[in-house]
Amino acid sequence: MKIKDIRPTTVAVSLEASLRHAEGAHWGRFIHTTVEVETDEGVVELGEMGGGELAENVFSAVDAMTPKFPF
């Protein structure tokens, strides 16, 4: 089984109140990135990570890896 594609998607969810957590708070919106990994056998797995500036790093990493497919 080999990785065929990686698709990151960043979403912003509006918040009525602040969302607080150990590293701070989200004010007005919550940004998150989902990552789909698809194999040559049709298996699709999902992962997730925080958004914001981290999301830009995900897209940069995917762009850097894409020419190397399939693994």
Secondary structure as the mmCIF struct_conf table of DSSP 4:
data_model
#
loop_
_struct_conf.conf_type_id
_struct_conf.id
_struct_conf.beg_label_comp_id
_struct_conf.beg_label_asym_id
_struct_conf.beg_label_seq_id
_struct_conf.end_label_comp_id
_struct_conf.end_label_asym_id
_struct_conf.end_label_seq_id
STRN STRN1 ILE A 3 SER A 14
BEND BEND1 GLU A 16 ALA A 17
STRN STRN2 LEU A 19 HIS A 21
TURN_TY1_P TURN_TY1_P1 ALA A 22 GLU A 23
STRN STRN3 GLY A 24 HIS A 26
BEND BEND2 GLY A 28 GLY A 28
STRN STRN4 ARG A 29 THR A 39
TURN_TY1_P TURN_TY1_P2 ASP A 40 GLU A 41
BEND BEND3 GLY A 42 GLY A 42
STRN STRN5 VAL A 44 GLY A 50
TURN_TY1_P TURN_TY1_P3 GLY A 52 GLY A 52
HELX_RH_AL_P HELX_RH_AL_P1 GLU A 53 MET A 65
HELX_RH_3T_P HELX_RH_3T_P1 THR A 66 LYS A 68
#
